[in-house]
Amino acid sequence: MSKLLIVESPTKVKPIKKYLGGDYEVMASAGHVRDLPKSKLGVDIDNGFLPQYINMVDKKDLIKSLKLAAAQSDEVFLATDPDREGEAISWHLAQLLGLDMGKANRVTFNEITKSAVTEGIKVPRKINMDLVDAQQARRVLDRIVGYKLSPLLWKKVKSGLSAGRVQTVALRLIVDREREIEKFVSTEYWTVDAKLLAGRKSFVAKLYGDKNGKIDLIADESAANEILANLEGAQYQVSNIKKGKRTKNPSPPFITSTLQQEASRKLGFTGQRTMRIAQQLYEGIDLKGIGTTGLITYMRTDSLRISEEARAAANKYIVGNFGEKYLPSKPRYYKSKNSAQDAHEAIRPTDVTLEPESVKYALTTEQYKLYKLIWERFIASLMSACVQDTVNVDITANDYLFKASGYSVKFDGFTKLYVEGKDEEEDKERDLPEMQQGEVLKLRDLIPNQHFTQPPARYTEPTLIKALDENGIGRPSTYAPILSNIMSRDYIEREKKTLKPTELGKVVADLMVKFFDKIFDVKFTAGLEVKLDKIGAGDLEWTKTIADFYKDFDNYFSKAEDSLNGKKVKVPDIESDVVCEKCGRKMVVKSSRFGKFLACPGYPECKNTKPVPEDEVTQPCPKCGSKLVKRISKKGKKFYGCTNYPKCDFASPGIPTGDICTECGGYIINGIRGRKYCMNSECPSRAKTKKDQ
């Protein structure tokens, strides 16, 4: 009896075929096989918002092969990914292949291991049409918003722009934060620290208050100097010591959002990069003696649930490798958010005995780093708490009170293996020296410190993902694409690690909020996500949800078209300090598909353009001694050029070292990975270093 199993990813085919044996033919759909057409809306608004799906053109040959294989098989099973998107793909395949919708032909695997695959194939079920409808509702909503609003932006702002139902809310968050920063007025304040000596060990105590109580604010230098004058010749004495204990519990295992946040903090990975690598780990790695096997469970999840089998295996590992005391007396259970779909487990290793070091040989550097992060987080999440001895010391000096706090680790617990990264710097407590109540301390220095209140921090990738997750915007599979979309459209840019809106991004956000404030409201968008969840649970009818949304949306859209009729919204130019050598005007920053460039604002009278000077380097131009900057060519390639161009035409793919080649007299530059070579392409030494270029 011939059986056909269809999965999503081609990389799953080989391991699953091996697990199931010769009775099964395994093929891959390579994602969706049907979708809405690109050339038109593809949604029949007048007839119940019926989607008009078409076969994807680039899947023509694959669809033909799948149909042929299905026709030659006695049974067909659909094993696409275990989420709404996967459910929808299975439904599309069933429609395409003419499968019986009443038959149990849908199977799911939370991990690509032999046990998970062989057990999963034993319990097929019917396609869950509630999940399919939830995916259809999201797809139709996003198509209506994008298909209607994007052309509006093309006509009124700039061609090539897009507006998305969720991506615009993310952009709004970034723009709103930038506006808060721009409006922020910094206020001066001062603090006073006492550097004290107890025995031979020094520590710092902070001024807390005076005889009247806590000092809320030291407004300026004169107020700080007055305090210093009052402390002249004071005796610093320990007035109270409070000792205690505190426990620090481990973080739960990863879900999609926390994995992306931590991978950004600790590894510097973008959300897209994290999910790409996680997909590879999930689909399978070829291991010696085992074959191709998935190393982690499904990575698109918002559930903190862990199977009892996985928990037992982890507990056994903890006891065997760390000792009984590192396993808590009561097992740890983590509660998922109320909005979590709980369709899958948390992200965890499929086999805890496959330690990161033991499989490192089979992984790329980035795969190893991410697997190590997931493995350590999971094991640590089930370990004992870290126990710390704390101490808080009050120190009096004249009529003033200073405070110092610190801790020491009594039992390291889970921190022996893993400590979660932080988005912001925290005040570091120190291990204080032993002190006795009544002890007189020696003052080493009294330090007044000037500070200024800081504006709210710009979003970084991890803090934006955290904000989206906490506000219920999007779902696990959407965080990375959201960020990628607004970045690729030049709505935001990275400034070091922070996300900053461009002038174009501000214009788009302002325009969308002005006319579609409710549609792109954080709470409204989160409410739509709740409705999509209810559709997936079978508690809400999907076309009614879209009809309710469209009624308001269409009304807003009509008003926007009327208000903007005949108007064009201008994106402000950013003026640079570079003077146009042809007409004397200050050049402005423009954008093209090749990136940013400088253009003369006198266009069309003056058509002068040049690359944006970037990243000044300390090494001078070896040809004329002027400064070098990193530039980008018209083909998008980076190089280092002289600021004295066109008088000096020096350009190099690497930074000059200042050394001269002994074989040809050319300039030695730093190539990739820091390797040095001669920039003269005809130099004999280049043959020796060709592999380094």
QUICOR-V835098 format. One record per residue. N is the residue number from 1. RES is the residue in three letters. PSI is psi in whole degrees, 0 to 359 (999 if undefined). Layout:
BEGIN
n=N res=RES psi=PSI
n=N res=RES psi=PSI
END
This chain:
BEGIN
n=1 res=MET psi=121
n=2 res=SER psi=138
n=3 res=LYS psi=140
n=4 res=LEU psi=130
n=5 res=LEU psi=127
n=6 res=ILE psi=124
n=7 res=VAL psi=176
n=8 res=GLU psi=305
n=9 res=SER psi=134
n=10 res=PRO psi=332
n=11 res=THR psi=344
n=12 res=LYS psi=341
n=13 res=VAL psi=309
n=14 res=LYS psi=308
n=15 res=PRO psi=321
n=16 res=ILE psi=321
n=17 res=LYS psi=322
n=18 res=LYS psi=318
n=19 res=TYR psi=323
n=20 res=LEU psi=342
n=21 res=GLY psi=188
n=22 res=GLY psi=347
n=23 res=ASP psi=344
n=24 res=TYR psi=136
n=25 res=GLU psi=132
n=26 res=VAL psi=127
n=27 res=MET psi=165
n=28 res=ALA psi=142
n=29 res=SER psi=347
n=30 res=ALA psi=49
n=31 res=GLY psi=212
n=32 res=HIS psi=147
n=33 res=VAL psi=343
n=34 res=ARG psi=150
n=35 res=ASP psi=175
n=36 res=LEU psi=147
n=37 res=PRO psi=149
n=38 res=LYS psi=335
n=39 res=SER psi=349
n=40 res=LYS psi=173
n=41 res=LEU psi=315
n=42 res=GLY psi=16
n=43 res=VAL psi=122
n=44 res=ASP psi=91
n=45 res=ILE psi=327
n=46 res=ASP psi=349
n=47 res=ASN psi=62
n=48 res=GLY psi=24
n=49 res=PHE psi=39
n=50 res=LEU psi=123
n=51 res=PRO psi=141
n=52 res=GLN psi=82
n=53 res=TYR psi=146
n=54 res=ILE psi=155
n=55 res=ASN psi=137
n=56 res=MET psi=130
n=57 res=VAL psi=319
n=58 res=ASP psi=357
n=59 res=LYS psi=15
n=60 res=LYS psi=309
n=61 res=ASP psi=322
n=62 res=LEU psi=316
n=63 res=ILE psi=319
n=64 res=LYS psi=318
n=65 res=SER psi=320
n=66 res=LEU psi=318
n=67 res=LYS psi=319
n=68 res=LEU psi=314
n=69 res=ALA psi=321
n=70 res=ALA psi=320
n=71 res=ALA psi=331
n=72 res=GLN psi=0
n=73 res=SER psi=146
n=74 res=ASP psi=327
n=75 res=GLU psi=145
n=76 res=VAL psi=127
n=77 res=PHE psi=141
n=78 res=LEU psi=115
n=79 res=ALA psi=46
n=80 res=THR psi=174
n=81 res=ASP psi=149
n=82 res=PRO psi=61
n=83 res=ASP psi=182
n=84 res=ARG psi=317
n=85 res=GLU psi=316
n=86 res=GLY psi=322
n=87 res=GLU psi=319
n=88 res=ALA psi=321
n=89 res=ILE psi=319
n=90 res=SER psi=319
n=91 res=TRP psi=317
n=92 res=HIS psi=318
n=93 res=LEU psi=318
n=94 res=ALA psi=319
n=95 res=GLN psi=316
n=96 res=LEU psi=320
n=97 res=LEU psi=359
n=98 res=GLY psi=35
n=99 res=LEU psi=155
n=100 res=ASP psi=114
n=101 res=MET psi=344
n=102 res=GLY psi=359
n=103 res=LYS psi=148
n=104 res=ALA psi=92
n=105 res=ASN psi=14
n=106 res=ARG psi=124
n=107 res=VAL psi=150
n=108 res=THR psi=147
n=109 res=PHE psi=125
n=110 res=ASN psi=343
n=111 res=GLU psi=151
n=112 res=ILE psi=76
n=113 res=THR psi=163
n=114 res=LYS psi=314
n=115 res=SER psi=318
n=116 res=ALA psi=319
n=117 res=VAL psi=313
n=118 res=THR psi=326
n=119 res=GLU psi=320
n=120 res=GLY psi=322
n=121 res=ILE psi=341
n=122 res=LYS psi=340
n=123 res=VAL psi=64
n=124 res=PRO psi=157
n=125 res=ARG psi=174
n=126 res=LYS psi=156
n=127 res=ILE psi=132
n=128 res=ASN psi=101
n=129 res=MET psi=338
n=130 res=ASP psi=317
n=131 res=LEU psi=321
n=132 res=VAL psi=316
n=133 res=ASP psi=324
n=134 res=ALA psi=319
n=135 res=GLN psi=320
n=136 res=GLN psi=320
n=137 res=ALA psi=314
n=138 res=ARG psi=315
n=139 res=ARG psi=317
n=140 res=VAL psi=317
n=141 res=LEU psi=311
n=142 res=ASP psi=323
n=143 res=ARG psi=316
n=144 res=ILE psi=311
n=145 res=VAL psi=309
n=146 res=GLY psi=318
n=147 res=TYR psi=332
n=148 res=LYS psi=316
n=149 res=LEU psi=327
n=150 res=SER psi=313
n=151 res=PRO psi=329
n=152 res=LEU psi=318
n=153 res=LEU psi=323
n=154 res=TRP psi=317
n=155 res=LYS psi=324
n=156 res=LYS psi=341
n=157 res=VAL psi=291
n=158 res=LYS psi=143
n=159 res=SER psi=152
n=160 res=GLY psi=2
n=161 res=LEU psi=166
n=162 res=SER psi=155
n=163 res=ALA psi=131
n=164 res=GLY psi=153
n=165 res=ARG psi=320
n=166 res=VAL psi=323
n=167 res=GLN psi=329
n=168 res=THR psi=327
n=169 res=VAL psi=319
n=170 res=ALA psi=317
n=171 res=LEU psi=319
n=172 res=ARG psi=318
n=173 res=LEU psi=316
n=174 res=ILE psi=318
n=175 res=VAL psi=316
n=176 res=ASP psi=320
n=177 res=ARG psi=320
n=178 res=GLU psi=323
n=179 res=ARG psi=322
n=180 res=GLU psi=319
n=181 res=ILE psi=317
n=182 res=GLU psi=325
n=183 res=LYS psi=347
n=184 res=PHE psi=133
n=185 res=VAL psi=117
n=186 res=SER psi=140
n=187 res=THR psi=137
n=188 res=GLU psi=142
n=189 res=TYR psi=163
n=190 res=TRP psi=154
n=191 res=THR psi=160
n=192 res=VAL psi=124
n=193 res=ASP psi=142
n=194 res=ALA psi=121
n=195 res=LYS psi=114
n=196 res=LEU psi=162
n=197 res=LEU psi=123
n=198 res=ALA psi=109
n=199 res=GLY psi=238
n=200 res=ARG psi=0
n=201 res=LYS psi=132
n=202 res=SER psi=155
n=203 res=PHE psi=170
n=204 res=VAL psi=132
n=205 res=ALA psi=143
n=206 res=LYS psi=139
n=207 res=LEU psi=128
n=208 res=TYR psi=315
n=209 res=GLY psi=189
n=210 res=ASP psi=196
n=211 res=LYS psi=341
n=212 res=ASN psi=356
n=213 res=GLY psi=201
n=214 res=LYS psi=137
n=215 res=ILE psi=110
n=216 res=ASP psi=326
n=217 res=LEU psi=130
n=218 res=ILE psi=105
n=219 res=ALA psi=323
n=220 res=ASP psi=180
n=221 res=GLU psi=324
n=222 res=SER psi=323
n=223 res=ALA psi=323
n=224 res=ALA psi=319
n=225 res=ASN psi=327
n=226 res=GLU psi=319
n=227 res=ILE psi=317
n=228 res=LEU psi=320
n=229 res=ALA psi=320
n=230 res=ASN psi=338
n=231 res=LEU psi=1
n=232 res=GLU psi=122
n=233 res=GLY psi=12
n=234 res=ALA psi=154
n=235 res=GLN psi=129
n=236 res=TYR psi=115
n=237 res=GLN psi=139
n=238 res=VAL psi=117
n=239 res=SER psi=338
n=240 res=ASN psi=140
n=241 res=ILE psi=125
n=242 res=LYS psi=118
n=243 res=LYS psi=148
n=244 res=GLY psi=188
n=245 res=LYS psi=149
n=246 res=ARG psi=150
n=247 res=THR psi=141
n=248 res=LYS psi=116
n=249 res=ASN psi=153
n=250 res=PRO psi=159
n=251 res=SER psi=153
n=252 res=PRO psi=167
n=253 res=PRO psi=166
n=254 res=PHE psi=145
n=255 res=ILE psi=179
n=256 res=THR psi=312
n=257 res=SER psi=316
n=258 res=THR psi=330
n=259 res=LEU psi=315
n=260 res=GLN psi=322
n=261 res=GLN psi=312
n=262 res=GLU psi=324
n=263 res=ALA psi=328
n=264 res=SER psi=315
n=265 res=ARG psi=311
n=266 res=LYS psi=329
n=267 res=LEU psi=348
n=268 res=GLY psi=20
n=269 res=PHE psi=143
n=270 res=THR psi=165
n=271 res=GLY psi=318
n=272 res=GLN psi=317
n=273 res=ARG psi=318
n=274 res=THR psi=313
n=275 res=MET psi=327
n=276 res=ARG psi=315
n=277 res=ILE psi=319
n=278 res=ALA psi=322
n=279 res=GLN psi=319
n=280 res=GLN psi=317
n=281 res=LEU psi=325
n=282 res=TYR psi=317
n=283 res=GLU psi=332
n=284 res=GLY psi=142
n=285 res=ILE psi=139
n=286 res=ASP psi=113
n=287 res=LEU psi=141
n=288 res=LYS psi=131
n=289 res=GLY psi=351
n=290 res=ILE psi=321
n=291 res=GLY psi=194
n=292 res=THR psi=123
n=293 res=THR psi=147
n=294 res=GLY psi=136
n=295 res=LEU psi=338
n=296 res=ILE psi=162
n=297 res=THR psi=177
n=298 res=TYR psi=133
n=299 res=MET psi=2
n=300 res=ARG psi=92
n=301 res=THR psi=150
n=302 res=ASP psi=18
n=303 res=SER psi=143
n=304 res=LEU psi=11
n=305 res=ARG psi=144
n=306 res=ILE psi=135
n=307 res=SER psi=148
n=308 res=GLU psi=329
n=309 res=GLU psi=315
n=310 res=ALA psi=321
n=311 res=ARG psi=315
n=312 res=ALA psi=319
n=313 res=ALA psi=319
n=314 res=ALA psi=318
n=315 res=ASN psi=319
n=316 res=LYS psi=319
n=317 res=TYR psi=317
n=318 res=ILE psi=313
n=319 res=VAL psi=317
n=320 res=GLY psi=331
n=321 res=ASN psi=339
n=322 res=PHE psi=334
n=323 res=GLY psi=160
n=324 res=GLU psi=322
n=325 res=LYS psi=344
n=326 res=TYR psi=0
n=327 res=LEU psi=122
n=328 res=PRO psi=153
n=329 res=SER psi=327
n=330 res=LYS psi=135
n=331 res=PRO psi=147
n=332 res=ARG psi=129
n=333 res=TYR psi=134
n=334 res=TYR psi=137
n=335 res=LYS psi=127
n=336 res=SER psi=160
n=337 res=LYS psi=154
n=338 res=ASN psi=330
n=339 res=SER psi=354
n=340 res=ALA psi=139
n=341 res=GLN psi=334
n=342 res=ASP psi=31
n=343 res=ALA psi=335
n=344 res=HIS psi=174
n=345 res=GLU psi=174
n=346 res=ALA psi=166
n=347 res=ILE psi=123
n=348 res=ARG psi=164
n=349 res=PRO psi=146
n=350 res=THR psi=334
n=351 res=ASP psi=109
n=352 res=VAL psi=341
n=353 res=THR psi=347
n=354 res=LEU psi=78
n=355 res=GLU psi=149
n=356 res=PRO psi=317
n=357 res=GLU psi=328
n=358 res=SER psi=339
n=359 res=VAL psi=7
n=360 res=LYS psi=325
n=361 res=TYR psi=332
n=362 res=ALA psi=356
n=363 res=LEU psi=152
n=364 res=THR psi=169
n=365 res=THR psi=316
n=366 res=GLU psi=326
n=367 res=GLN psi=318
n=368 res=TYR psi=315
n=369 res=LYS psi=317
n=370 res=LEU psi=319
n=371 res=TYR psi=319
n=372 res=LYS psi=318
n=373 res=LEU psi=313
n=374 res=ILE psi=315
n=375 res=TRP psi=311
n=376 res=GLU psi=320
n=377 res=ARG psi=318
n=378 res=PHE psi=310
n=379 res=ILE psi=314
n=380 res=ALA psi=327
n=381 res=SER psi=340
n=382 res=LEU psi=4
n=383 res=MET psi=171
n=384 res=SER psi=157
n=385 res=ALA psi=157
n=386 res=CYS psi=130
n=387 res=VAL psi=129
n=388 res=GLN psi=139
n=389 res=ASP psi=124
n=390 res=THR psi=153
n=391 res=VAL psi=133
n=392 res=ASN psi=125
n=393 res=VAL psi=130
n=394 res=ASP psi=134
n=395 res=ILE psi=125
n=396 res=THR psi=145
n=397 res=ALA psi=112
n=398 res=ASN psi=236
n=399 res=ASP psi=17
n=400 res=TYR psi=154
n=401 res=LEU psi=127
n=402 res=PHE psi=151
n=403 res=LYS psi=145
n=404 res=ALA psi=143
n=405 res=SER psi=154
n=406 res=GLY psi=177
n=407 res=TYR psi=161
n=408 res=SER psi=150
n=409 res=VAL psi=118
n=410 res=LYS psi=319
n=411 res=PHE psi=123
n=412 res=ASP psi=330
n=413 res=GLY psi=225
n=414 res=PHE psi=337
n=415 res=THR psi=349
n=416 res=LYS psi=334
n=417 res=LEU psi=321
n=418 res=TYR psi=139
n=419 res=VAL psi=131
n=420 res=GLU psi=144
n=421 res=GLY psi=163
n=422 res=LYS psi=147
n=423 res=ASP psi=329
n=424 res=GLU psi=155
n=425 res=GLU psi=137
n=426 res=GLU psi=152
n=427 res=ASP psi=123
n=428 res=LYS psi=121
n=429 res=GLU psi=152
n=430 res=ARG psi=161
n=431 res=ASP psi=106
n=432 res=LEU psi=153
n=433 res=PRO psi=160
n=434 res=GLU psi=134
n=435 res=MET psi=156
n=436 res=GLN psi=147
n=437 res=GLN psi=133
n=438 res=GLY psi=350
n=439 res=GLU psi=138
n=440 res=VAL psi=128
n=441 res=LEU psi=154
n=442 res=LYS psi=130
n=443 res=LEU psi=123
n=444 res=ARG psi=324
n=445 res=ASP psi=148
n=446 res=LEU psi=117
n=447 res=ILE psi=114
n=448 res=PRO psi=136
n=449 res=ASN psi=127
n=450 res=GLN psi=136
n=451 res=HIS psi=165
n=452 res=PHE psi=136
n=453 res=THR psi=142
n=454 res=GLN psi=145
n=455 res=PRO psi=165
n=456 res=PRO psi=145
n=457 res=ALA psi=146
n=458 res=ARG psi=156
n=459 res=TYR psi=144
n=460 res=THR psi=175
n=461 res=GLU psi=312
n=462 res=PRO psi=323
n=463 res=THR psi=330
n=464 res=LEU psi=315
n=465 res=ILE psi=320
n=466 res=LYS psi=316
n=467 res=ALA psi=318
n=468 res=LEU psi=316
n=469 res=ASP psi=313
n=470 res=GLU psi=328
n=471 res=ASN psi=0
n=472 res=GLY psi=30
n=473 res=ILE psi=119
n=474 res=GLY psi=186
n=475 res=ARG psi=171
n=476 res=PRO psi=320
n=477 res=SER psi=350
n=478 res=THR psi=345
n=479 res=TYR psi=310
n=480 res=ALA psi=313
n=481 res=PRO psi=325
n=482 res=ILE psi=309
n=483 res=LEU psi=319
n=484 res=SER psi=319
n=485 res=ASN psi=311
n=486 res=ILE psi=337
n=487 res=MET psi=315
n=488 res=SER psi=334
n=489 res=ARG psi=1
n=490 res=ASP psi=30
n=491 res=TYR psi=331
n=492 res=ILE psi=163
n=493 res=GLU psi=158
n=494 res=ARG psi=132
n=495 res=GLU psi=102
n=496 res=LYS psi=243
n=497 res=LYS psi=359
n=498 res=THR psi=161
n=499 res=LEU psi=119
n=500 res=LYS psi=131
n=501 res=PRO psi=142
n=502 res=THR psi=171
n=503 res=GLU psi=323
n=504 res=LEU psi=316
n=505 res=GLY psi=320
n=506 res=LYS psi=317
n=507 res=VAL psi=313
n=508 res=VAL psi=313
n=509 res=ALA psi=315
n=510 res=ASP psi=319
n=511 res=LEU psi=315
n=512 res=MET psi=319
n=513 res=VAL psi=323
n=514 res=LYS psi=317
n=515 res=PHE psi=342
n=516 res=PHE psi=43
n=517 res=ASP psi=314
n=518 res=LYS psi=319
n=519 res=ILE psi=323
n=520 res=PHE psi=28
n=521 res=ASP psi=141
n=522 res=VAL psi=312
n=523 res=LYS psi=322
n=524 res=PHE psi=316
n=525 res=THR psi=319
n=526 res=ALA psi=322
n=527 res=GLY psi=323
n=528 res=LEU psi=322
n=529 res=GLU psi=320
n=530 res=VAL psi=319
n=531 res=LYS psi=321
n=532 res=LEU psi=322
n=533 res=ASP psi=320
n=534 res=LYS psi=325
n=535 res=ILE psi=315
n=536 res=GLY psi=334
n=537 res=ALA psi=358
n=538 res=GLY psi=15
n=539 res=ASP psi=359
n=540 res=LEU psi=144
n=541 res=GLU psi=128
n=542 res=TRP psi=322
n=543 res=THR psi=328
n=544 res=LYS psi=321
n=545 res=THR psi=316
n=546 res=ILE psi=321
n=547 res=ALA psi=318
n=548 res=ASP psi=319
n=549 res=PHE psi=314
n=550 res=TYR psi=327
n=551 res=LYS psi=311
n=552 res=ASP psi=315
n=553 res=PHE psi=314
n=554 res=ASP psi=324
n=555 res=ASN psi=314
n=556 res=TYR psi=320
n=557 res=PHE psi=318
n=558 res=SER psi=318
n=559 res=LYS psi=322
n=560 res=ALA psi=316
n=561 res=GLU psi=319
n=562 res=ASP psi=316
n=563 res=SER psi=327
n=564 res=LEU psi=5
n=565 res=ASN psi=119
n=566 res=GLY psi=3
n=567 res=LYS psi=152
n=568 res=LYS psi=133
n=569 res=VAL psi=123
n=570 res=LYS psi=136
n=571 res=VAL psi=120
n=572 res=PRO psi=140
n=573 res=ASP psi=146
n=574 res=ILE psi=117
n=575 res=GLU psi=135
n=576 res=SER psi=176
n=577 res=ASP psi=10
n=578 res=VAL psi=125
n=579 res=VAL psi=133
n=580 res=CYS psi=121
n=581 res=GLU psi=350
n=582 res=LYS psi=328
n=583 res=CYS psi=354
n=584 res=GLY psi=357
n=585 res=ARG psi=158
n=586 res=LYS psi=128
n=587 res=MET psi=155
n=588 res=VAL psi=158
n=589 res=VAL psi=127
n=590 res=LYS psi=168
n=591 res=SER psi=147
n=592 res=SER psi=183
n=593 res=ARG psi=346
n=594 res=PHE psi=358
n=595 res=GLY psi=195
n=596 res=LYS psi=150
n=597 res=PHE psi=165
n=598 res=LEU psi=138
n=599 res=ALA psi=151
n=600 res=CYS psi=131
n=601 res=PRO psi=354
n=602 res=GLY psi=6
n=603 res=TYR psi=137
n=604 res=PRO psi=357
n=605 res=GLU psi=318
n=606 res=CYS psi=121
n=607 res=LYS psi=23
n=608 res=ASN psi=132
n=609 res=THR psi=159
n=610 res=LYS psi=161
n=611 res=PRO psi=154
n=612 res=VAL psi=125
n=613 res=PRO psi=130
n=614 res=GLU psi=155
n=615 res=ASP psi=73
n=616 res=GLU psi=136
n=617 res=VAL psi=153
n=618 res=THR psi=330
n=619 res=GLN psi=125
n=620 res=PRO psi=166
n=621 res=CYS psi=124
n=622 res=PRO psi=348
n=623 res=LYS psi=320
n=624 res=CYS psi=353
n=625 res=GLY psi=359
n=626 res=SER psi=177
n=627 res=LYS psi=150
n=628 res=LEU psi=148
n=629 res=VAL psi=156
n=630 res=LYS psi=133
n=631 res=ARG psi=172
n=632 res=ILE psi=129
n=633 res=SER psi=172
n=634 res=LYS psi=339
n=635 res=LYS psi=6
n=636 res=GLY psi=9
n=637 res=LYS psi=141
n=638 res=LYS psi=143
n=639 res=PHE psi=169
n=640 res=TYR psi=124
n=641 res=GLY psi=163
n=642 res=CYS psi=138
n=643 res=THR psi=350
n=644 res=ASN psi=11
n=645 res=TYR psi=139
n=646 res=PRO psi=359
n=647 res=LYS psi=324
n=648 res=CYS psi=126
n=649 res=ASP psi=20
n=650 res=PHE psi=131
n=651 res=ALA psi=139
n=652 res=SER psi=146
n=653 res=PRO psi=349
n=654 res=GLY psi=172
n=655 res=ILE psi=127
n=656 res=PRO psi=141
n=657 res=THR psi=343
n=658 res=GLY psi=352
n=659 res=ASP psi=156
n=660 res=ILE psi=139
n=661 res=CYS psi=130
n=662 res=THR psi=342
n=663 res=GLU psi=326
n=664 res=CYS psi=352
n=665 res=GLY psi=8
n=666 res=GLY psi=178
n=667 res=TYR psi=134
n=668 res=ILE psi=131
n=669 res=ILE psi=161
n=670 res=ASN psi=117
n=671 res=GLY psi=198
n=672 res=ILE psi=151
n=673 res=ARG psi=23
n=674 res=GLY psi=8
n=675 res=ARG psi=139
n=676 res=LYS psi=142
n=677 res=TYR psi=166
n=678 res=CYS psi=134
n=679 res=MET psi=352
n=680 res=ASN psi=111
n=681 res=SER psi=340
n=682 res=GLU psi=3
n=683 res=CYS psi=136
n=684 res=PRO psi=332
n=685 res=SER psi=342
n=686 res=ARG psi=329
n=687 res=ALA psi=328
n=688 res=LYS psi=333
n=689 res=THR psi=13
n=690 res=LYS psi=324
n=691 res=LYS psi=343
n=692 res=ASP psi=345
n=693 res=GLN psi=999
END
